[in-house]
Amino acid sequence: MAEFERHEYDVVIIGAGGAGLRAAIEARASGLRTAIICKSLFGKAHTVMAEGGIAASMGNVNSKDNWMVHFRDTMRGGKFQNNWRMAELHAKESPDRVWELETYGALFDRTPEGKISQRNFGGHEYPRLAHVGDRTGLELIRTMQQKIVSLQQEDFAETGDYESKIKVFAELTITEILKTDGKVSGVLGYWRESGEFVVFEAPAVVLATGGIGKSFKVTSNSWEGTGDGHALALKAGGNLMHMEFIQFHPTGMVWPLSVKGILVTESVRGDGGVLRNSDGKRFMFDYIPPVFVKQYADTEEEADRWYTDPDNNRRPPELLPRDEVARAINTEVKAGRGSPHGGVFLDVSTRLAPEVIKARLPSMWHQFKELADVDITKQAMEVGPTCHYVMGGVQVDPDSGAATGVPGLFAAGEVAGGMHGSNRLGGNSLSDLLVFGRRAGVGASEYVAALSSKPKLEQAEIDRALASALAPFKGDSKENAYAVHYELQQMMNDLVGIIRVGAEMREAIEKLEAMKERAKHLSVAGDTKFNPGWHIALDLMNMLLVSEAVAKSAMEREESRGGHTRDDFPTMDPKWRAIHVITSWDGSKVSTERQTLPQMPKELAELFDVDELKKYLLPEELAQLGMGGN
Amino acid sequence: MGYLASMRIWRGNSEAGQLENHKVEVGEGEVVLDVIHRLQATEAPDLAVRWNCKAGKCGSCSAEINGKPSLMCMTRMNTFAEDEEITVTPLRAFPVIKDLVADVSFNYKKAREIPAFKGPENLKPGEYRMEQIDVQRSQEFRKCIECFLCQDTCHVIRDHEENKEAFAGPRFFIRLAELDMHPLDQLDRKRDAQEEHGLGMCNITKCCTAVCPEHIKITDNAIIPMKERVVDEKYDPLVWLGRTIGRRKAD
């Protein structure tokens, strides 16, 4: 085997979005030599697409807010399926993570007192999202990017080399995690342009690779969302959890076709936008589920008063958690009350003055004007559900981000599971990236410090990984990866999509077996030098693996909860609340296992009304908490 | 809907290349990037193109369309006549890697040469107070998606490779302006812009502003005000005195 580029680092971070960069900052602060790897150019990661804001209970707009209220909202949003410890850490630490961004140079919108402004969002009791218009993700990624650069400047001043402690490897894809004696010892990847392989020797690897949306046809995710980290973890012997929980964001563009799925921020609704069907009816009033009747208005009058007087009125039902709104839209369209291109109408033009719309939703105005010839200050938008986010991910230790079962492997952000339970609240993603990105950086540093010696990389392990990366050139069929990918996306959308049913999922699992077989024989033309056909063939392997985990987890869970809705089990069942569906991989197939969720401690349970807990918890669980009697 | 567009796509690498003609199907509402992708999935599987969000938010798919620096994802096909020939070439101011992909590392190098934001030592996280009206000016520049179209079109470097050493380019003038106008930044950015980054070489032809997909008024709101204040500072004896004694920022 030819010699190739080799590097040695203390920690390799895969992914350069918010979580990866925050982990890198922390790892370097602990003295680790850190490599950051991104599939795209530095600063282009999918975090850039986040629009609405970062949830943190700073209490700048409503002083009643605090971490306990945020914790409660997060658990409610996730229908109590969340890992309580992660939800607790997240709620407690997110204000510090946001304030820290200001010291890095971030410029959030301000309140009249000059503090960071906070906006309303679905599922959050108080205005909680720090934001910059509707381009908060751009501000976050640029701030983190510039912070990394500033650290490199400090290192330059000290060592004369910008890259002595942190180096960014852009446009490089990792294909395997390498292990020695059961521990992480490095990774193998390839430069996307040259196709040349690179080996990184490192005792710790942080996965921060984001989501899996590209397995679905209609998605807000870019080409990068192929579930690489989820697949890398499975292949390395880690577990995934909660893979049945997929968030379909209620409002994606539906027209033109070429932009179908692109996100329309929830801020449109947070700022006053309403959803109407083809009869002109604000239909969300018909879809308030029993668990939420106390928090949501049942008349338009009350809902409209809430924007100016939130203390004395209940919230508009357009601001229900995303899973509820997405299902409602899906039902309206199926009932024939949809818009001309198969969505519903989202209207802000009759609700806010044109100059307010342009100031608060500048990129939405721009996006619709330039891509759909729609002026949102004058016309309603057409929107429909789009695959947006996977709640499921690598099973990790809540405090350190350490992946279960793989010493040296860590995960943070969308690729990690547990934090959001069955459904993520808007705005909780950016804060998740920062809170758990930092924690994974600390976790990796402590792990490396405690090692008596670094695991030595073995040539056989490198050769194994190399052979699997080159396999697509050895296939014997004429089939191309684009075709299989296209079928996979359509199939996942149709059979494991927003509404699921047992028979269809069984069909999906069978079809996935057939696709896996076809994928083994794919043949890619040409060589490894910038070859999108080869890239997609490798990405496809990841997508198939992750899709199998999604379909099998969804088949396993016989109830409807959050981002998992079954027509054959249409209600939420408290029996399933404490059960986590865990998936692992044995080299040829994914298998599922049920694990019991750790019970939340009494002091956290007491943040809720007993009556509310009764909707989610079993009597014996309440009794264990000493809350059963009343 | 549906017609065949005549596309002329630049294919090649750092050594040589040429325009290749392709007829490609176009669907309703599509953008140039859709057509490039269709070509990739059909006739030209090894066509190199850089892209990411496909929504005008990440600034990856920069190229020149009929000679105009543009984002491929935001250029609608219906802005061209159906029988019009559409030529797509890589960014000209930067070296080609392959086909439509240019080596934009120049920009990352320049980014590292601009000292980072430096906040006040006496304020802890959470204590920053700034007025909306004051942050707004810098926020305009922070809308930048780093597509580098302004850098590509700027004739100071587009036609003069030798200027790249001394000239940071419009993207970094707005970065400097953003820091200069940041209510809490502690460093002197104007002098830095003039002396270290070649602000004086810009002769305000506004080409950068014309191509900015975020409609940032690069010349009017960043470059000209910076130039004016550099001049004020240079020739104002009080400012000169203040700076010489080295006590505080000029303004």
Interface residues (C-beta under 8 A of the other chain):
Chain A: S40 L41 F42 G43 K44 H46 V48 M49 M58 P95 D96 W99 E100 E102 T103 Y104 G105 L107 F108 D109 R110 P112 E113 G114 K115 S117 V132 G133 R135 G137 L138 E139 R142 Q146 K147 V149 S150 Q152 Q153 F156 Y162 E193 S222 W223 E224 W255 P256 L257 S258 V259 I262 L263 S363 H366 Q367 E370 L371 A372 N480 Y482 A525 G526 F530 N531 P532 G533
Chain B: G27 E28 G29 E30 V31 D34 Q40 A41 P45 D46 L47 A48 R50 W51 N52 C53 K54 A55 G56 K57 C58 G59 S60 M74 R76 I97 K98 D99 V101 V104 Y108 A111 R112 P115 A116 F117 G119 P125 G126 Y128 R129 M130 E131 Q132 V135 S138 Q139 R142 K143 C144 I145 E146 L179 H182 D185
